Amino acid sequence: MKYWRETIAITQRILIELLRRRRSLIFWSIFPVSLLILSGFILSERANLSLAVAFEYAAPSTLVGAALFFSCLGGSVATVVAEREQQTLKRLFISPLSGTSYFLGIFLAHTCIGIGQTILVYTVAAFWGATFKGSIFLGLVIILLSIVSYVGLGFILGTQLARRTEDVNALVAAFGVPLLILGGAFLPSSLFPKTLINIAKYDPIYHMNEALVGVSAKGEEISSITSHFVFLLVFAAVMVLGGWLSYRRMLIVERKL
């Protein structure tokens, strides 16, 4: 119960701070919605699809490639760096709060943010007639694995490579934007040459996108997306472990400073 109460307290603090920064909240809403609308209309026009079908394909790609990427990956990197700059970790050492609860609290907070953006993206897509064709439960599992992967990677990048708040944008852009393009977030992977497809198979965003598009837009079962799902499951586990080890290493370094 102690860990649960502390985790919830950390989650509430992060979400309350986000609500106070209303500009960030508004921008995190505008960005995926605008990208979804643009992608939907472009797909409809260029692929000769109805708006409903176009938005069914645009929604999952927009969610994992724009909404979750920038809020869960970029947001977790920014949170970790800001906490170090504001000396929050120093205060953690002299409080009864455990490091495990702090780690889990950040995870849970960004999971809530990701779920909120999922609801937003699919609500807008539904306005244009899109429907979720596959298993909602399987879709939620893929979305949660994507969130966990992004937040875990955010911990690794935020603790190991970013030292100041100014480093966050450059770090996310350098690592993220090429992976987003290669993952099919902005251009359908069906347009890629075979060489890029072979490279994309090592990109976790590609597997997130293909798995969610398959379930959401095509109504596929897990048997049809097994390779993508297994890759994503393993990647999420590795990112959680890597994020935890990076976080523990950061605490050791901070204690010595």
C-alpha positions as a printed NumPy array, in Angstrom:
array([[  0.   ,   0.   ,   0.   ],
       [  2.89 ,   2.359,   0.763],
       [  4.256,   2.116,  -2.786],
       [  0.768,   2.48 ,  -4.254],
       [ -0.002,   5.66 ,  -2.278],
       [  3.363,   7.192,  -3.134],
       [  3.005,   6.289,  -6.822],
       [ -0.451,   7.869,  -6.997],
       [  0.859,  10.987,  -5.23 ],
       [  3.672,  11.418,  -7.784],
       [  1.243,  10.821, -10.644],
       [ -1.172,  13.426,  -9.317],
       [  1.604,  15.987,  -8.889],
       [  2.795,  15.6  , -12.488],
       [ -0.742,  15.733, -13.914],
       [ -1.666,  18.766, -11.792],
       [  1.452,  20.593, -13.023],
       [  0.449,  19.753, -16.584],
       [ -3.062,  21.11 , -16.038],
       [ -1.561,  24.322, -14.683],
       [  0.555,  24.676, -17.829],
       [ -2.492,  25.034, -20.034],
       [ -0.501,  26.107, -23.064],
       [  1.358,  22.785, -23.134],
       [ -1.914,  20.92 , -22.725],
       [ -3.493,  22.846, -25.602],
       [ -0.485,  22.31 , -27.876],
       [ -0.402,  18.585, -27.079],
       [ -4.024,  18.496, -28.219],
       [ -3.668,  20.667, -31.319],
       [ -0.653,  18.84 , -32.752],
       [ -2.1  ,  15.298, -33.108],
       [ -5.528,  16.577, -34.139],
       [ -4.123,  18.806, -36.884],
       [ -1.82 ,  16.039, -38.116],
       [ -4.704,  13.563, -38.097],
       [ -6.917,  15.869, -40.157],
       [ -4.132,  16.569, -42.671],
       [ -3.245,  12.882, -43.008],
       [ -6.886,  11.895, -43.349],
       [ -7.635,  14.333, -46.159],
       [ -4.353,  13.584, -47.974],
       [ -5.008,   9.823, -47.837],
       [ -8.566,  10.338, -48.99 ],
       [ -7.477,  12.399, -51.984],
       [ -4.322,  10.575, -53.072],
       [ -5.457,   7.002, -52.359],
       [ -9.008,   7.622, -53.587],
       [-10.544,   6.507, -50.295],
       [-13.665,   7.665, -48.528],
       [-13.072,   9.995, -45.587],
       [-14.153,   7.318, -43.119],
       [-11.652,   4.762, -44.455],
       [ -8.894,   7.378, -44.759],
       [ -9.305,   8.4  , -41.128],
       [ -9.368,   4.746, -40.056],
       [ -5.848,   4.408, -41.458],
       [ -4.659,   7.85 , -40.355],
       [ -5.777,   7.549, -36.709],
       [ -3.422,   4.75 , -35.525],
       [ -0.406,   6.193, -37.34 ],
       [ -1.085,   9.643, -35.918],
       [ -1.526,   8.211, -32.434],
       [  1.725,   6.228, -32.191],
       [  3.751,   8.495, -34.472],
       [  2.728,  11.91 , -33.192],
       [  0.639,  11.94 , -30.026],
       [  2.316,   9.209, -27.995],
       [  5.8  ,   9.88 , -29.343],
       [  5.964,  13.526, -28.344],
       [  3.945,  13.293, -25.124],
       [  5.289,  10.021, -23.716],
       [  8.846,  10.028, -25.073],
       [  9.468,  13.769, -25.235],
       [  7.396,  14.359, -22.107],
       [  9.239,  11.775, -20.013],
       [ 12.63 ,  13.098, -21.134],
       [ 11.538,  16.639, -20.236],
       [ 10.184,  15.49 , -16.85 ],
       [ 13.394,  13.711, -15.856],
       [ 15.615,  16.612, -16.961],
       [ 13.416,  19.225, -15.257],
       [ 13.385,  17.239, -11.995],
       [ 17.17 ,  17.175, -12.009],
       [ 17.448,  20.896, -12.751],
       [ 14.913,  21.792, -10.057],
       [ 16.774,  19.64 ,  -7.502],
       [ 13.669,  17.515,  -6.909],
       [ 15.827,  14.409,  -6.728],
       [ 17.927,  15.969,  -3.963],
       [ 14.781,  16.473,  -1.908],
       [ 13.789,  12.889,  -2.659],
       [ 16.843,  11.63 ,  -0.793],
       [ 15.814,  13.301,   2.473],
       [ 12.124,  12.329,   2.226],
       [ 10.429,   9.005,   3.03 ],
       [  9.415,   8.696,  -0.637],
       [ 11.002,   5.652,  -2.301],
       [ 12.791,   5.816,  -5.616],
       [ 10.637,   2.963,  -6.929],
       [  7.439,   4.918,  -6.301],
       [  8.91 ,   7.948,  -8.041],
       [  9.826,   5.856, -11.093],
       [  6.389,   4.218, -11.237],
       [  4.642,   7.55 , -10.676],
       [  6.246,   9.072, -13.768],
       [  5.301,   5.964, -15.753],
       [  1.681,   6.125, -14.597],
       [  1.38 ,   9.868, -15.227],
       [  2.489,   9.558, -18.844],
       [  0.264,   6.514, -19.285],
       [ -2.7  ,   8.692, -18.279],
       [ -1.573,  11.363, -20.747],
       [ -1.247,   8.752, -23.507],
       [ -4.713,   7.33 , -22.815],
       [ -6.155,  10.842, -22.92 ],
       [ -4.574,  11.46 , -26.313],
       [ -5.841,   8.09 , -27.544],
       [ -9.386,   9.108, -26.672],
       [ -8.867,  12.491, -28.355],
       [ -7.47 ,  11.067, -31.61 ],
       [-10.125,   8.397, -32.01 ],
       [-12.917,  10.797, -31.074],
       [-11.848,  13.145, -33.869],
       [-11.497,  10.208, -36.28 ],
       [-14.989,   9.002, -35.334],
       [-16.342,  12.451, -36.193],
       [-15.319,  11.768, -39.808],
       [-16.949,   8.337, -39.75 ],
       [-13.986,   6.143, -38.778],
       [-14.593,   3.024, -36.69 ],
       [-12.3  ,   0.685, -34.733],
       [-12.701,  -2.566, -36.657],
       [-10.674,  -5.038, -34.618],
       [-10.472,  -6.123, -30.995],
       [-10.577,  -3.096, -28.702],
       [ -8.769,  -5.063, -25.993],
       [ -5.918,  -6.004, -28.352],
       [ -5.734,  -2.408, -29.548],
       [ -5.46 ,  -1.167, -25.956],
       [ -2.672,  -3.66 , -25.252],
       [ -0.715,  -2.393, -28.281],
       [ -1.25 ,   1.211, -27.206],
       [ -0.126,   0.47 , -23.634],
       [  2.972,  -1.365, -24.885],
       [  3.753,   1.644, -27.086],
       [  3.387,   4.007, -24.117],
       [  5.608,   1.81 , -21.932],
       [  8.228,   1.636, -24.709],
       [  8.285,   5.395, -25.177],
       [  8.448,   6.21 , -21.46 ],
       [ 11.161,   3.618, -20.842],
       [ 13.21 ,   5.004, -23.721],
       [ 12.552,   8.498, -22.375],
       [ 14.103,   7.505, -19.056],
       [ 17.179,   6.178, -20.832],
       [ 17.646,   9.293, -22.965],
       [ 16.741,  11.699, -20.164],
       [ 19.112,  10.202, -17.613],
       [ 22.034,   9.407, -19.874],
       [ 22.162,  12.029, -22.619],
       [ 20.188,  15.132, -21.581],
       [ 21.621,  17.462, -18.943],
       [ 19.58 ,  20.62 , -19.453],
       [ 16.061,  21.451, -20.589],
       [ 17.53 ,  22.913, -23.79 ],
       [ 18.866,  19.469, -24.706],
       [ 15.407,  17.878, -24.869],
       [ 14.236,  19.182, -28.257],
       [ 17.548,  18.44 , -29.962],
       [ 17.671,  14.966, -28.442],
       [ 14.119,  14.036, -29.416],
       [ 14.576,  15.444, -32.923],
       [ 17.896,  13.683, -33.509],
       [ 16.712,  10.269, -32.376],
       [ 13.003,  10.48 , -33.043],
       [ 12.228,  12.146, -36.357],
       [ 14.183,   9.673, -38.551],
       [ 12.565,   6.777, -36.664],
       [  9.124,   8.34 , -37.155],
       [  9.581,   8.644, -40.913],
       [ 11.045,   5.143, -41.172],
       [  8.237,   3.794, -38.994],
       [  5.54 ,   4.974, -41.387],
       [  4.125,   7.676, -39.118],
       [  4.062,  10.323, -41.863],
       [  4.305,   8.212, -45.026],
       [  2.636,   4.793, -45.435],
       [  5.224,   2.018, -45.309],
       [  3.659,   0.598, -48.492],
       [  5.415,   3.426, -50.368],
       [  8.863,   2.433, -49.087],
       [ 11.374,   0.638, -51.314],
       [ 12.336,  -2.874, -50.214],
       [ 15.653,  -1.674, -48.757],
       [ 13.904,   0.73 , -46.402],
       [ 11.355,  -1.924, -45.427],
       [ 14.196,  -4.214, -44.401],
       [ 15.716,  -1.435, -42.288],
       [ 12.326,  -0.471, -40.846],
       [ 11.944,  -3.953, -39.354],
       [ 14.436,  -2.845, -36.687],
       [ 12.427,   0.299, -35.917],
       [ 10.014,  -0.145, -32.97 ],
       [  7.745,   2.615, -34.304],
       [  7.274,   0.594, -37.492],
       [  6.003,  -2.361, -35.46 ],
       [  3.774,  -0.133, -33.305],
       [  2.287,   1.405, -36.427],
       [  1.813,  -1.831, -38.359],
       [  0.286,  -3.636, -35.374],
       [ -2.171,  -0.864, -34.531],
       [ -3.127,  -0.193, -38.163],
       [ -3.727,  -3.916, -38.637],
       [ -6.028,  -4.178, -35.626],
       [ -7.705,  -0.777, -35.859],
       [ -8.184,  -0.268, -39.602],
       [ -8.101,  -3.822, -40.985],
       [ -9.731,  -5.736, -38.137],
       [ -6.872,  -8.252, -37.942],
       [ -6.464, -10.733, -35.096],
       [ -3.271, -11.307, -33.141],
       [ -2.33 , -14.216, -35.417],
       [ -1.941, -11.765, -38.308],
       [  0.301,  -9.349, -36.402],
       [  2.291, -11.85 , -34.34 ],
       [  5.737, -10.677, -35.496],
       [  4.925,  -7.023, -34.786],
       [  3.328,  -7.828, -31.424],
       [  6.216, -10.011, -30.222],
       [  8.785,  -7.4  , -31.259],
       [  6.837,  -4.711, -29.433],
       [  6.422,  -6.879, -26.324],
       [ 10.153,  -7.633, -26.127],
       [ 11.093,  -4.031, -26.873],
       [  8.783,  -2.714, -24.142],
       [ 10.286,  -5.119, -21.594],
       [ 13.833,  -4.113, -22.56 ],
       [ 12.959,  -0.408, -22.349],
       [ 11.428,  -0.785, -18.881],
       [ 14.509,  -2.635, -17.664],
       [ 16.848,  -0.172, -19.361],
       [ 14.886,   2.786, -18.014],
       [ 14.982,   1.404, -14.473],
       [ 18.728,   0.71 , -14.585],
       [ 19.386,   4.162, -16.05 ],
       [ 17.23 ,   5.741, -13.354],
       [ 19.074,   3.876, -10.576],
       [ 22.417,   4.919, -12.05 ],
       [ 21.24 ,   8.536, -12.144],
       [ 20.282,   8.382,  -8.456],
       [ 23.741,   7.098,  -7.561],
       [ 25.378,   9.93 ,  -9.499],
       [ 23.044,  12.558,  -7.976],
       [ 23.849,  11.372,  -4.457],
       [ 27.551,  11.981,  -5.074],
       [ 27.053,  15.532,  -6.353]])
